[in-house]
Amino acid sequence: MSCYSPMEQKTGTLDQPSVSREGVTTSRPIWRSAALCVAACLSFLTFLHGWDLLPTYQDPNVAFIPKSDNHSERNFSWHDIEASPELYYHQCYEDYQCAKLQVPMDWWRNSSGPGKNISIAVIRLPAKVSVTDPRYGGAVLTNPGGPGGSGVAQMLRNGRATQIIVDAEMDPNTTSANSEARYHDIISFDPRGIAHTTPGIHCFPDSLARSTWALQNEALGLLGSSEDSFYRNWYRSRALAEGCSAATGTMEDGSEAIGEHVNTSPVARDMLEIVERHADWVSKQVSAETSPEVVERLRYVRGEPKIKYWGNSYGTIIGQTFASMFPDRINRIVLDGVCNAHDYFFGSWFSNLSDADLILERFFSYCYSAGPENCSFYSASGAAAIKQNYKDLLSHIFEHPMVVPSSRTRGPDVITWSDVKSMVRLGMYQPLIYSPMVADLLTSISSGNGSLFADFKAMSNTFTCPGDECTSAGPFSDECNQDDNGADATLAILCTDGPGLGDIDEESFQEYWHALQQQSQVLGDWWAHTRLGCVGWKTKAKNRFEGPFAGNLSHPILFIGNTLDPVTPLANAKEMAQNFPGSIVLQQDSEGVGLTVHTTMTTLLTSRKAHIMVFPLPLHSKSNPPLLPIRPSATSKHNLQNRQ
């Protein structure tokens, strides 16, 4: 574990496409230099914070992006941008443009006076053509998972890949100005309370205190990890929720408090304002040389611009909320890895885990089919034997945690049942990326060697020490929370989106937890932490859209799902599509959370020939060929045939 100043943090290259690079040789498995690093970051952000609903997607070829921004463009700082009710873009991160949009903290404020404001951090990847070009297709607004995910970070990871998918295939230099090809801006933003949007949600006085709490959570373990794990987690969750809701909730002077205005409904209204302000900005880019036809096409009339939106995981909740609140303001919406809006806002999150255990079963099957050359956890006795080996490993490590001595690069460690369960969960979220990693880590500890697993855990243990800016600004300030505050914001959003989530006693929660265990042996214990984080949360949302989450839209929605998804199952996409007439479901015959888990993005790279952000949807739902997380080689295929 090391401690560093945010100003000293260095990061890797941004926005590399999420595909492997041909011609690059390495002496170690690729996942050990890329996926392992990313998985450690994800593990730190999700397992240690426990309650994260859906972790932000991460490109394995891109380093984790902290809030300090000390990379790529050294002279850029979000603090240098002044918030404005209009969008004024500034060059940032080399090829991007950034702005801060000032919006009311309370869009539906009834009291007299101006009220407080929020500064929304907005980032834009410009289109490949000028906005005055006839082929300009407008802006596609995106939002990551979470809740708690940073849209700025998502843009820096996946912005170019998104643009490739939504744009015409042809290079704009090869198409005429009158062609049907369209090229889009990609815009994302940090939702209320998150990352660069201010004021932020901060449950801890500084980043070091947050990281210390997270490390304590790791030592405590998941629900079910010991006889007293429930009570230890219960009281820690209460302490955090009660303290954070008090710090961000109702103000003594009766003024607006950030914790009352970070739920999904005002975020949907923020999105509408981004659409409006961007359309206004585009209209101002015309010049004397611009043709009258283009001037008319770009003319801005408030209330007329319509959204093009692509949302992932929790972003599908935002998308369904926007569509339900503003049904006549839809140009195109794509929702990928779909959450059930009714269950999210009014239920107990029982609609998520139906596929979870089946995905792990697929891992055992794929491992056997791939053979020992491609899956180190292989057993010649078949998939059932691989599964039994996994179960035996879990049982053994539950009773006998693995002692790992220190090495030249890290201190001593102990590998626990919770560590293994959390690591396997990462593989279920993104099988195409992490299945080889899961197999190698399981194999190493099965053989009695925990060094590789300890290295995996150690990569997340880098803490941020308070700097001079923090000392000057004081505890709980944005300056004292320079790293990702996504887990803090997750609490504030989840616990105010669902009414009464914090009002549950110990006995009732244990019944809820055990019901989730019945749904999934693999993820039930972990999923219970999601609601556990709200126990003791007192702050209520001031404005909460209560539905219906349905409607006749100005354009139907494209829902996307994988055949098996650990937390956003395909059944959600099918059910939600019925609420919006004309919408369809695109099914990818693979496993994992949404299409963004597939680094080749095969489905949409095939479907984008239909220009999903331009032309009408297909008439019928469709399915696409499978993507295999562990691919058999020609030799292993031959051996498998011989074994059969």
N, C-alpha and C positions, 0 to 999 in steps of 0.2 A: 504494500500500500504506500502510495506516495501522495504528497500534498504540494500543489503548485498554485501559482498566481494565474488568473485568467489571461493576463497579458502575455504569459509565456507559452500558452497552449498553441500547439502546431497541429495542423490537420492535413489530410491527403487531398488528392485531386478531386474536384467537385464534378458531379453530373456526368460521370462516365456511363455509357449505356450498360444496362444490366445483362450483358452477354459476355461469355468468356472470350479472351483475346487469343486469336490464333497465332501460332508461331512463338509463343512464350513458353519456355521450359522452366521447370522448378524441381528442386530436389526433394520437396515435401509435398504432401497432398494439398491441393488448392485451398480446401476449407481451412487448413491450419493457418494460412496466412491471410485469409479474407473472411470466410464465413465464421470462423471461430471468433475473430475479433468482433464482428457484428453481433453474433449471438451473445457474446459476453455483455455487450452494451444492452441488448434487448433483455437479457436475463436480469441485469441490474435494474432496468427501468420497470420491469413487469413483476418478476417474482419478489424482489425486495420490497416493492411498493404494494404488492399483493392485489390491490383492488383494480388495477388497470383492466378495463373491459376488453379492449382490442388494441394490441400494441401497434404503434406506428410502423408501417412497412419500411424496410431498410434494404437498400441495394448492397449486396455483399462486396462490390468493388469500390465502394465509397466509404471513406472514414466517417465516424460519428461527428456530427456538426454541433459543437457547443454554442452557447449563446454569445460567447465573447467575440465571434466574427473575425478572429485574428487569422484570416487566411485569404488567399486569392487577391483581394483588393485591400491592401493594408490601410489605405486612407479612408475607407468607408466606415462609418459608424451610424447606427440607427439614431443615436442621440443627436446627430447633426441635422436630422430632418425635422422640420417643424410641421406639426399636424395642421391640417386645413380641411374645411368642409368640402373642398374640391380636391381632385387628384392632381398632384404635381409630381411627376416622375423624376427620379434622380438616378444617375448611373450607379450601379452597385454590383458587387460580385462579378466584375468584368463584363459579362454579356447580358446582365439583367438590369431591370429598372425597379426602383423601390419608391414607395410613398407611404405617408401616414395620413389616413383618412379620419377626420374628427367626426364622431357621431354622438348623439345623446346617450348618456348612460341609461336613461329611461325613455324609450321611444314613445311611450304612451303616458307621459307625465301629465297629471291633472293639476298639480300645484302651481302656484304663481312663481315667477322667477325663472332664470335661465336653466337652473339645474347643472349637474356635473356632466362631463364629457368623457369619452373613451377615445383613445388614439389607436386605430386599427392598422397594424403593419401589413402592407400590401406589397407583393412582389410580382413582377411581370416579365415573362420571356417574350420579347417582341416577335411578331409574325415574320415570316421570311419575305414578305412583301410589305410595302408601305400601306398605311391604313387608307390612303386615298387610291390605292390600286383596286380595280374592279374585282380582283380575285381575293381581296381581303374578306375573310369569313367571320370577322368579329372575334370576341374573346371567349375562351372556354375557362370557366371558373372551376377550380378543383379544391378539394379539402381531404385531408388524410383521416386515418382512423383515430381511435382514442375511446372516449373523449380525452382530450389533453394533447393531441398531436399538433405539431407545428406545421402550418402550411408553408412557411418559408423554408424550413428544412426539407420538407417533401419536394418542393420545387427544385432545390439545389441537387437533390438526389435523382428525381425522376422527371423533371420538367421537359427535357429534350425527348425522352422516350414517349411521354404523353403527346408531345407535339407531332412526333412521327406518326403516331397512331391516328390522330384526329385529322391530320392534313391529307391532302391529295398525295398520291404516291410520286407523281412526277415532280422533278425539280422545277421550280418556278421559272428558271431561265430557259426551259424547253417548252413552256406552254405559252399560248397567246393570251393577251389581256382579255379576250372575249371568251376564253374557255370556261368550262364549268368547274375547273379545279379551284379549291378554296384553301386558304392558308390562314392559320389562327394565331392570335396571341394566346398564351397560357398565363392565367392569373391565379395566384393563390394568396392566402392570408392567414395570419395567426388569429384564431378566434379569441373572443373576450377572455381575459385573464391569463393568456398563454404566451410565453416566450417574449417576443418583441412588442406585443400589444400591451399598452399600459392604460390604467394601473393593472398590475399582475396579481394573481392569487398566490399568496405566500403563507404557507402553514408553519414555516420555520424562520427563525431570525436570520439565518444565512445558509449558504450552500453546505458548509461543513456540518452544521447541525442536522440538515436533511440527510446527508450521506451517512452520518453516524447512526441516525435512526434506522436507515435502511440496512446497515450492517447488523444492527441489533435484531432486525426482523429476520435476516438470514440465519443468525444463530438460533433464533427461536424456532424456526421451521414452520411448515404448512400446517393447517388444520389436519388432524389425524396423524401427525408425526410422532406423537407421544401421548401418554395418558392425560397430561395436563395441558396439552396444546390448545384446547378450546378456550380455557379460562385465561391463559396467558395472552392469546390473540384477542380475545373479547375485550379485556381491560385495556390493552394497548390501543386497540381501535377506538374505543370510547375516548381515551385520553386525547388522541389525535383529532377525532371528529369534533369533540366538544370544544377543544382549544381553537381549531382552525375556523369553525363556524362562528365562534365568538369574535375572532380577530377580523373576519371578513364580512360579518353580518351587520345587523342594525347599528347605526351610528347613534351616539348619545344625543347629538343635536337634531336628530330626526332627518338628516340629509341622506342622500342616496348612498348605499353601500355596494361595493363591487360584488360581494357574494350573493346579492339579491338579483343580479342582472347578468349572470353568465350562463344561464340555462339556454336550451336550444332555440326557443322562440325568438328572443332578440337577436340571436346570431343569424337566423333566417332573414330578419329585417335588415341586418347589416349587409347581407349578401345582395339584397335588392338595391341598397344604396350604392354598393360597389358597381353594380351593373349600370345604374343611373349615371353615376359620376364618370365612369369610363366612357359611356356613350357621349356624354357632354364633352369630355376631353377629346375624343376622336373628332367630334364636329368642329373643334377649334383648330384642327391640323390642316384645314384646307387653305389654299393660297390662291393668288390671282390666276395662276396657271391651271387650277383644278377645273375640270369640265363641269358644266351646269348639272349634268346627270349625276356625277359623283357628289357634288355639293348637296343635291336634293336627297340622295341616298343616305348621306351622313348627317342630315339635318336632325338636330336633337329636339325632341318634344317630351317633356317630363311625363312619365306615366306610360310611355310607349315601349321603351327598350325591354327585350325579353332575354331571359337567361339561357345560356348554354352551360351545363354543369356536369361534372363527373365526380361522384363521391364514392369513397371506399369505406367499408365497414361502418363505423359510427357516422361517417360522412353520408351514408345512405339514410340515416335518421334525419340529418339536416336536410337532405334532398326531399324526403317525403314530407317533412314539415313545411319546407318552402312551397312545394307543389300544392299542399293542402291549404296554406294560407294565401297563396297568390296563384290560383289555377290559371288565370289568363295571362300570366307573365312567363310562360314556358316556351322556349324555342326548341331546345333539346335537353334531355336529362338522361344520363347513364348512371345507374346505381349498381355497384360491383361488390359482392360479398354482403348480402342484404340482411339487415336486422329487422325484426318484426316490430313495427312502431307501436302497435297496441300493447304488446308484452313489455316493451321497453318503458313506455310512459305510465302504464297502469297495472302491470303485472309484477312478477317476481323474477323475471328473466329465466323462465323455464323453457323457452323456445330455442335454446342455443346448442345444446349438447347431444342432440339425437344422433349425430354422425361420429362423434368423437372416438368411441371405442372401435368403430369399424375402420377408421383410418389406421389405427395401430395394428389391427389385424392385417390390413393391406401391406403395412411395412414388413411384417413377418413373411408374408407371401412373396413380396417383391425381393426380399433379401434371399430367399431360397431360390427364386427364379434367376437372380443375377449371378449366383454362384460365389464361391470363395474368392474369386479374382476381383469381384466388385463389391462384395459386402463382407466385411470382416467378422460380423456377428453370425455368419452362416453356420448351419448345421446340416450335415448330409442326411440326417433323419427326417428332414422336412420342416415345413412352416410351423406345424404344431410343436415340434421340438424347440424351435427358435423361440416360440412364445413361452414355452415352459421354462426355458433357460432365463428369459427375462423375468418371469414371475419368481423364480427361485432367487435370482439376483436381488430383486426388491425385498423379498422376505428376509434374506440374509443380511442385507445392509440395514434394514430396519432394526434388527436386533444387534448387529455388530457394525457400526459405522467404521469406515476405512481410515486408518491413520496414515497420513502422508508426511514424511519428514521434509524439512526445508531443502531447497535446492540453491544453486548459485544465483538464481534470479528471483526467488520468492521465499516467503516464510513457510512454516509448517501449516498444515491444514487437515481437516477431517471431512471426508465425503459422506454425506448423509442421505437418507431416504428422500428427504425434500429436495436435495440437490439433483438426484437422479430424475425424480418426477418432473421437476421444472425444466431440466435439460430436454427430456423427451417431449415436453409440450412445445418447445421451440421447433422441433422436428415436425410435429404435427401441423403447426401453423404454416411452415414453408418447406414442404417435403422435398421439392426439387433442389433446394439449396442445402438443407441441413441433414437429409437422411444419411449420407456418408459420414457426416460428423457424429450423428447419433450412434451409428453402428460402431465406429472406431472407439468412442468413449465408453460404450457398453462393454466392448471387447476388452479394453484396457483394465477396467475395474473388475471384470469377471476373472481376469487372469491374476488378480491380486496386486496390480500396479496402478496406483491412483495418481501418478505424477502428471499424466496428460490432463486428467480431469481437474487437478489442482491448478495447473497452468490456465485452463479454461476459466476457472473461477477468478483467478488472480487478475485477469485482464480487466475486470470491471472495477477493481479497487484503487481508483485514482480519485482523490478528493481535492476540492477547491478550498484553499484557505482564504479568509476574508482579507481584502486588500485595502488600500488607502481610501478608495471611493466608498467602500462599505463603511469604514470607520467614520467618514464624514457624513454619510447619509443616515446612518443609524440602522438598527436591526429591523427586519421585515421590509426593507426597502428593495426596489428593483436592483439597486447597485450591490446589495448583499446577496442577491440570488442570481448570479451570472450564468449558472448552468441551466439546464432544462427544468422548468417547474411544472412539467406536464402532469406528474403524479398529484401535485397539489390541486391543479385545475381539474383533474379527473374527479376528485372528491366533490369539489364545488358544483360541477356540472351534473354528475350522476345523482347526487343527493338532493338537488333542487329540481331535476327533471321528473323524478318519481315522488309523488306525495306520500309522506309518512314512512319513508324507508328507514328512518332512524328510530321510529317508534315500534320497537319489537323487543320482547324480553328474552332472557337466555333460553328458556325452554322452547319457545316458539322458533328461535333461530336454530337451535339444534335440530328440530324437526325439519326445518327448511334445508339445512345442510345435509341431513341424511337422505332427503328426497333427491337432492342433486347427486349424491353418491349412487343412488339407484339408477339415475339417468346415465351416469358415466363413471366407471371406476378409474378412468385415466385422468379426467379433468374435474370431476365433481368436487373434490376437496379444494382445488385451486379456485374454481368458479365461485364457491361460497364466499371467498375473500372479497369478491366484488361488492356484494351487499353488506358484508361485515364492515367495510370501510365507512358506511353511512350510519352505523349504530352510534347514537348520541348526537347526530347532526341536527342543529336547531334552526338554521337559517332557511327561510322559505323564499321561493321565487316570487317577485312582485308581479310579473306578467307571464302567464303560462297558457299557451294554446292547448286546448283540450280536445281538439278534433272537430269533426271527424277527419281521420287521416285517409282521405279518399276524395275523389272528385273527377269531373269531366274537365280535362286540361286542354289548353290551346294546342298542345302536341303531346302524345302519349310518351310513356317512360320505357326505356330499355333496361330491364333488370337482368343481371348477370350472376350466375352462381356455378360453383363446382359440384360435381356429382356427390362428393363427400367433402364436407367443410366442418372443421372441429367446433366452430362457434357461430358461424353464420350459414346454417344449412340451406340447401337449395329449396327446401319446403318453404322457407321464409319468402324467397323471391316469388315463388308461385302464388303464395297466399296474398302478398302485397300487390302483385300485378292485377289481381282480380278487383282491387279497390279503385283502380284507375283505368277505366274502359279504353280499349285499344292498345294497351301496353302489352309487351311480349317478354318472354324469358329466353335468354341465350344461355345454354348449358355447356360447360366445358367438362368433359369426362375425365376429371382428374381430382386430386385431393389437395386440400389446403384452403387458406382464407383468401378468396377472391382471385381474380386473374393476375393481380400484381405479384402474387407469389411465384408466378411462372416467368423466369427471367427472359425467356424467348417471347413471351406474350403472344403465343401462337394464335390463339383464338381471335384476338382483335386485329392482329396483323393480317389475318385472312379476311375477317369481316369488314375491315376498314375500306375495302374496295367498294362497299356500299356507302361510304362517307357518312359514318354514323352521326356526325354533327351537321350534316348538310341535307341529305335526302331522306325520304320517308323510310320508316321501319319496314323490315320484311313482314309479310302477311302472317307468318306462323312462327312459333317458337322453334328453335333448332338446337342441335347438339353438335359438338365438335370432337374430333378424335382425341384419344387419351394422351397424356404426357406422363412418362414414367419417371419416378424420383430416383430409382436405382436401375440403370439400364444394363441388361445382360449383354456381354460381348458375344461375338460369334462363337468363341470357344465355349463359353458358359451355356449358350443356347444348345450347342451340340451335346454337351455333357448332360444337360437337363433332359434332352430327348432320350439319351441312353439310360438315364436313371429311371425314366418312366417306362 
